[in-house]
Amino acid sequence: MTAPFRIILRSSCKWTSKYSSIQPHAPILRIPKRFLCTTHTHKEARAFPSIFIAIGLIGTATYYVLAPTSHKTLNSDSFIPYTITSRQPISPTSAIFTISPHHHDPLLPYLLPNSKEWKYPLWSVEFKQPEVQIARHYTPLPPADGENTKDGTLSFYIRAIGGGEMSTYLNRLGVGRDVYLRGPHKGFDVLKRLGEQKNVVFLAGGTGVVPGMQVAKAVLERDATTSVELLWAVRKREELQQCRQGGSTKPWWDFWSTAAPAELTAEVEEPSAMGKQLARMKARYGERLTIRVAVDEERTRFTERDIGDALACGGRALPSPGCQLHDQCLHVHASEFEDPDTKCQCSPADRPGKNLLMVSGPDGFIAYYAGDKKWIGGTLTQGTVGGVAGVLQRKNPVLANDWLVLKL
């Protein structure tokens, strides 16, 4: 019998579950003492049936451990192998990993049928850590313009976190090593929630910027009248911009004169691999995409006033009581991995939709800006709106109606 498979989730996710078995790495079968025979003659009668039971258990376990999975391509039931084909260092603790599947899949589950476009505006996959039997969700970086998405290649921005078993494990792997993935796992349907509204503010901490990039691409590609403000908080400038050896340590924006987060342009000097991706997005979407960056080591952060100013751009929305997509109260017990059949209960005549304030990052980051997520019955739920967002709603109750808060 295999041991339970424990799930530990990324800081911007999720829920926990257990699995009865995993492949190709499974624990060694341990035979309970009651199944071991003894040399005492008075126990021989009981020993022989025990031996047969033990042999049966060993045979069954061996079959499940050694039998190959029926899936060879990405699926939501079993982990399948990918090979690391590229590793772009960003900082001593972070890098962009590019991986490719062992087997080509002409019908990738995260692409629209007969299309190179992603099916979901927000989605993730699980990586498996076979050494300690854990898995964690990671969000793929959106593909660049012209990138071949049909070959199954995916890229991930991963930062090793102190005490983080999964991120530390992945950060040790080099090009040519295999990793094991399961998915895709669909997140919140942000397009249905946005509906007829036009504004998204995405507040991201660290690698939580990747879901923000997914959302920005999905929203801005769908409607030419929408806008996204991406507020990215990082610990060090090197996550965004390469440091010149022997050169000035002054950042490309003058923090000491503004003491505030700075806006990223498409012409950022010496960008890191992540900086290049953000600069390309800025160049593509222009004024419709605003990217602002706060660097902790340079004493800048996003304040209550910064968040309030970002929310001031939102249009007015009608109340949506009882709607699973638009009622904030119904999100208190909602999981990010919602039922794909979740429908809008609003009247089409009301042109339903909410402006979106989304927060992604470490647990403490999410709690500070939007309140804690809550575990209920083994599921990680949204919880009530708190933190900075809650303060702003109490000061201006209109925000609670016009903006839907989502925590990743």
For each residue, the residues with C-beta under 8 A, 3 or more apart:
1: 29 57 61
2: 5 20 21 22 26 27 61 64 65
3: 27 133
4: 18 19 20 133
5: 2 18 19 20 21 22 133 134 135
6: 16 18 133 134
7: 14 15 16 17 18 126 134 135 136
8: 16 134 135 136 165 166
9: 13 14 15 16 136 137 380
10: 13 14 124 136 137 138 139 207
11: 161 205 206 207 208 361 362 363 365 366
12: 139 208 211 360 361 362 366 408
13: 9 10 124 137 336 380 408
14: 7 9 10 137 335 336 337 380
15: 7 9 335 336 337 378 379 380
16: 6 7 8 9 375 378 380
17: 7 378
18: 4 5 6 7
19: 4 5 22
20: 2 4 5
21: 2 5 26 64
22: 2 5 19 25 26 79 128 130 133
23: 26 64 65 67 68 69 78 79
24: 130
25: 22 130 133
26: 2 21 22 23 61 64 65
27: 2 3 133
28:
29: 1 57 58 61 62
30:
31: 35 36 54 57 58
32: 35 36
33: 36
34: 50
35: 31 32 50 51 53 54 57
36: 31 32 33 50 54
37: 43 44 47 48 50 51
38: 43 47
39:
40: 43 44
41: 44
42:
43: 37 38 40 46 47
44: 37 40 41 47 48
45: 48
46: 43 49 50
47: 37 38 43 44 50 51
48: 37 44 45 51 52
49: 46 52 53
50: 34 35 36 37 46 47 53 54
51: 35 37 47 48 54 55
52: 48 49 55 56
53: 35 49 50 56 57
54: 31 35 36 50 51 57 58
55: 51 52 58 59
56: 52 53 59 60
57: 1 29 31 35 53 54 60 61
58: 29 31 54 55 61 62
59: 55 56 62 63
60: 56 57 63 64
61: 1 2 26 29 57 58 64 65
62: 29 58 59 65 66
63: 59 60 66 67
64: 2 21 23 26 60 61 67
65: 2 23 26 61 62
66: 62 63
67: 23 63 64
68: 23
69: 23 72 78 79 80
70: 78
71: 75 77 78 80
72: 69 80 102 103
73: 80 101 103 104 105 108 152
74: 80 101 105 108 109 110 125 152 181 182 183 184
75: 71 78 80 109 182 183
76: 109 182 183 184 185
77: 71 182
78: 23 69 70 71 75 182
79: 22 23 69 126 128 135 180 181 182
80: 69 71 72 73 74 75 101 102 103 180 181 182
81: 101 102 178 179 180
82: 99 100 101 102 154 178 179 180 181
83: 99 100 102 176 177 178 179
84: 87 97 98 99 173 174 175 176 177 178 179
85: 98 99 100 153 175
86: 96 97 98 155 175
87: 84 95 96 97 98 173 174 175
88: 95 96 98 273
89: 92 94 95
90: 94 95 96 157 238 239 272 273 274
91: 94 159 236 238 239 272
92: 89
93: 159 160 161 171
94: 89 90 91 157 158 159 160 171 207 239
95: 87 88 89 90 157 158 171 273
96: 86 87 88 90 141 155 156 157 158 273 274
97: 84 86 87 155 156 158 170 173
98: 84 85 86 87 88 153 154 155
99: 82 83 84 85 153 154 155 156 179 181
100: 82 83 85 151 152 153
101: 73 74 80 81 82 104 105 152
102: 72 80 81 82 83
103: 72 73 80
104: 73 101 151 152
105: 73 74 101 108 109 152
106: 150
107: 111 113
108: 73 74 105 111 149 150 152
109: 74 75 76 105 119 183 184
110: 74 118 119 120 123 183 184
111: 107 108 115 116 117 118 119 149 150
112: 115 117 118 119
113: 107
114:
115: 111 112
116: 111 148 149 150
117: 111 112 149
118: 110 111 112 121 123 142 143 149 218
119: 109 110 111 112 123
120: 110 123 184 186 187 189
121: 118 189 190 191 214 215 218 219
122: 139 186 187 188 189 190 211 214 215 218 408
123: 110 118 119 120 139 140 183 184 185 186 187 214
124: 10 13 137 138 139 140 183 184 185 187 211
125: 74 137 138 140 154 181 182 183 184 185
126: 7 79 135 136 137 138 181 182 183 185
127: 135 136 138 166 170 179 180 181
128: 22 79 134 135 179 180 181 182
129: 132 133 134 135 136 165 166 169
130: 22 24 25 133 180
131: 169
132: 129 165
133: 3 4 5 6 22 25 27 129 130
134: 5 6 7 8 128 129 165 166
135: 5 7 8 79 126 127 128 129 166 182
136: 7 8 9 10 126 127 129 166 167
137: 9 10 13 14 124 125 126 185
138: 10 124 125 126 127 156 158
139: 10 12 122 123 124 156 210 211 214
140: 123 124 125 154 155 156 210 214
141: 96 154 155 156 157 210 213 277
142: 118 213 214 217
143: 118 147 149
144: 147 277 280
145: 280 284
146:
147: 143 144
148: 116 151 153
149: 108 111 116 117 118 143 153
150: 106 108 111 116
151: 100 104 148
152: 73 74 100 101 104 105 108
153: 85 98 99 100 148 149
154: 82 98 99 125 140 141
155: 86 96 97 98 99 140 141
156: 96 97 99 138 139 140 141 210
157: 90 94 95 96 141 207 209 210 274
158: 94 95 96 97 138 167 170 171 207
159: 91 93 94 167 171 206 207
160: 93 94 164 167 168 170 171
161: 11 93 164 167 168
162:
163:
164: 160 161 167 168
165: 8 129 132 134 168 169
166: 8 127 129 134 135 136 169 170
167: 136 158 159 160 161 164 170 171
168: 160 161 164 165 171 172
169: 129 131 165 166 172 173
170: 97 127 158 160 166 167 173 179
171: 93 94 95 158 159 160 167 168
172: 168 169
173: 84 87 97 169 170 177 179
174: 84 87 177
175: 84 85 86 87
176: 83 84
177: 83 84 173 174
178: 81 82 83 84
179: 81 82 83 84 99 127 128 170 173
180: 79 80 81 82 127 128 130
181: 74 79 80 82 99 125 126 127 128
182: 74 75 76 77 78 79 80 125 126 128 135
183: 74 75 76 109 110 123 124 125 126
184: 74 76 109 110 120 123 124 125
185: 76 123 124 125 126 137 337
186: 120 122 123 189 337 338 340
187: 120 122 123 124 211 336 337 408
188: 122 193 336 338 406 408
189: 120 121 122 186 192 193 325 338 342
190: 121 122 193 194 200 215 218 219 356 358 406
191: 121 194 218 219 222
192: 189 195 325 344
193: 188 189 190 325 326 353 354 356 404 406
194: 190 191 197 198 200 219 226 353 354 355 356
195: 192 325 326 344 351 352 353 354
196: 351 352 353
197: 194 314 315 317 353 354 355 356
198: 194 223 225 226 227 315 355
199: 226 227 228 229 313 314 315 355 356
200: 190 194 215 216 219 226 227 228 229 355 356 358
201: 228 229 231 307 310 311 355 356 357 358 403
202: 211 212 215 216 228 229 230 231 356 358 359 360
203: 231 233 302 307 357 358 359 360 361 369 370
204: 208 209 211 212 230 231 232 233 359 360 361
205: 11 208 232 233 234 360 361 362 365 366
206: 11 159 209 233 234 235 239 361 362 365
207: 10 11 94 157 158 159 210 361
208: 11 12 204 205 211 212 360 361 362 365 408
209: 157 204 206 212 213 230 232 274 278 360
210: 139 140 141 156 157 207 213 214
211: 12 122 124 139 187 202 204 208 214 215 358 360 408
212: 202 204 208 209 215 216 230 232 358 360
213: 141 142 209 210 216 217 230 277 278 281
214: 121 122 123 139 140 142 210 211 217 218
215: 121 122 190 200 202 211 212 218 219 228 358
216: 200 202 212 213 219 220 228 230 281 285 289
217: 142 213 214 220 221 281
218: 118 121 122 190 191 214 215 221 222
219: 121 190 191 194 200 215 216 222 223 226 228
220: 216 217 223 226 227 228 285 288 289
221: 217 218
222: 191 218 219 226
223: 198 219 220 226
224: 288
225: 198
226: 194 198 199 200 219 220 222 223 288
227: 198 199 200 220 287 288 289 290 313
228: 199 200 201 202 215 216 219 220 285 288 289 290
229: 199 200 201 202 290 292 310 313
230: 202 204 209 212 213 216 278 289 290 291 292
231: 201 202 203 204 261 292 294 302 306 307 310
232: 204 205 209 212 240 278 291 292 293 294
233: 203 204 205 206 293 294 296 301 302 361 365
234: 205 206 237 239 240 293 294 295 296
235: 206 239 295 296 297
236: 91 239 295 296 297
237: 234 240 241 243 251 295 297 298
238: 90 91 241 242 243 272
239: 90 91 94 206 234 235 236 272 274
240: 232 234 237 264 268 271 272 274 275 278 293 295
241: 237 238 251 252 268 269 270 271 272 275
242: 238 270 271 272 275
243: 237 238 247 249
244: 247 248 270
245:
246:
247: 243 244
248: 244
249: 243
250: 254
251: 237 241 254 255 262 295 298
252: 241 268 269 270
253: 258 262
254: 250 251 257 258
255: 251 258 259 262 295 298 299 300
256: 259
257: 254
258: 253 254 255 262
259: 255 256 299 300
260: 300 306
261: 231 292 293 294 300 301 302 306
262: 251 253 255 258 292 293 300
263: 290 291 292 293
264: 240 268 275 278 279 282 291 292 293
265: 268 279 282
266: 279 280 282 283
267: 279
268: 240 241 252 264 265 271 275 279
269: 241 252
270: 241 242 244 252
271: 240 241 242 268 274 275 276 278 279
272: 90 91 238 239 240 241 242 275 276
273: 88 90 95 96 276 277
274: 90 96 157 209 239 240 271 277 278
275: 240 241 242 264 268 271 272 278 279
276: 271 272 273 279 280
277: 141 144 213 273 274 280 281
278: 209 213 230 232 240 264 271 274 275 281 282 291
279: 264 265 266 267 268 271 275 276 282 283
280: 144 145 266 276 277 283 284
281: 213 216 217 277 278 284 285 289 291
282: 264 265 266 278 279 285 286 289 291
283: 266 279 280 286
284: 145 280 281 289
285: 216 220 228 281 282 288 289
286: 282 283 289
287: 227 290
288: 220 224 226 227 228 285
289: 216 220 227 228 230 281 282 284 285 286
290: 227 228 229 230 263 287
291: 230 232 263 264 278 281 282
292: 229 230 231 232 261 262 263 264 302 306
293: 232 233 234 240 261 262 263 264
294: 231 232 233 234 261 300 301 302
295: 234 235 236 237 240 251 255 298 300
296: 233 234 235 236 299 300 301
297: 235 236 237
298: 237 251 255 295
299: 255 259 296
300: 255 259 260 261 262 294 295 296
301: 233 261 294 296
302: 203 231 233 261 292 294 306 307 369
303: 306 307
304: 307 308 388 391 392
305: 308 309
306: 231 260 261 292 302 303 309 310
307: 201 203 231 302 303 304 310 311 357 369 388 389 392
308: 304 305 311 312 392 396
309: 305 306 312
310: 201 229 231 306 307 313
311: 201 307 308 314 355 357 392 399 403
312: 308 309
313: 199 227 229 310
314: 197 199 311 317 355 399 402 403
315: 197 198 199 355 402
316: 398 402
317: 197 314 320 326 353 354 355 401 402
318: 346 350 351 352
319: 401
320: 317 323 325 326 327 345 346 352 354
321: 327 329
322: 327 330 345
323: 320 326 327 330 344 345 346 352
324: 327 330 334 342 343 344 345
325: 189 192 193 195 320 342 343 344 345 346 352
326: 193 195 317 320 323 344 346 352 353 354 404
327: 320 321 322 323 324 330 331
328: 331 332 385 400 404 405
329: 321 332
330: 322 323 324 327 333 334
331: 327 328 334 382 404 405 406
332: 328 329 381 382 383 384
333: 330 376 381 382
334: 324 330 331 338 381 382
335: 14 15 338 379 380 381 382
336: 13 14 15 187 188 380 382 406 407 408
337: 14 15 185 186 187
338: 186 188 189 334 335 342
339: 342
340: 186
341:
342: 189 324 325 338 339
343: 324 325
344: 192 195 323 324 325 326 352
345: 320 322 323 324 325
346: 318 320 323 325 326 350 352
347: 350 352
348: 351 352
349:
350: 318 346 347
351: 195 196 318 348
352: 195 196 318 320 323 325 326 344 346 347 348
353: 193 194 195 196 197 317 326
354: 193 194 195 197 317 320 326 402 403 404
355: 194 197 198 199 200 201 311 314 315 317 402 403 404
356: 190 193 194 197 199 200 201 202 403 404 406
357: 201 203 307 311 370 389 403 404 405 406
358: 190 200 201 202 203 211 212 215 405 406 407 408
359: 202 203 204 365 366 369 370 389 405 406 407 408
360: 12 202 203 204 205 208 209 211 212 366 407 408
361: 11 12 203 204 205 206 207 208 233 365 366
362: 11 12 205 206 208 365 366
363: 11 366 367 372 373
364: 367 368
365: 11 205 206 208 233 359 361 362 368 369
366: 11 12 205 359 360 361 362 363 369 370 371 372 373 387 407 408
367: 363 364 370 371 372 373 386 387
368: 364 365 387 388
369: 203 302 307 359 365 366 387 388 389
370: 203 357 359 366 367 385 386 387 388 389 390 405 407
371: 366 367 383 384 385 386 387 389 390 407
372: 363 366 367 383 386
373: 363 366 367 380 381 382 383 407
374: 380 381 382 383
375: 16 378 379 380 381
376: 333 379 381
377:
378: 15 16 17 375
379: 15 335 375 376
380: 9 13 14 15 16 335 336 373 374 375
381: 332 333 334 335 373 374 375 376
382: 331 332 333 334 335 336 373 374 406 407
383: 332 371 372 373 374 386 407
384: 332 371 390
385: 328 370 371 389 390 393 400 405
386: 367 370 371 372 383 389 390
387: 366 367 368 369 370 371 390 391
388: 304 307 368 369 370 391 392
389: 307 357 359 369 370 371 385 386 392 393 405
390: 370 371 384 385 386 387 393 394
391: 304 387 388 394 395
392: 304 307 308 311 388 389 395 396 399
393: 385 389 390 396 397 399 400
394: 390 391 397
395: 391 392
396: 308 392 393 399
397: 393 394 400 401
398: 316 401 402
399: 311 314 392 393 396 402 403
400: 328 385 393 397 403
401: 317 319 397 398
402: 314 315 316 317 354 355 398 399
403: 201 311 314 354 355 356 357 399 400
404: 193 326 328 331 354 355 356 357
405: 328 331 357 358 359 370 385 389
406: 188 190 193 331 336 356 357 358 359 382
407: 336 358 359 360 366 370 371 373 382 383
408: 12 13 122 187 188 208 211 336 358 359 360 366
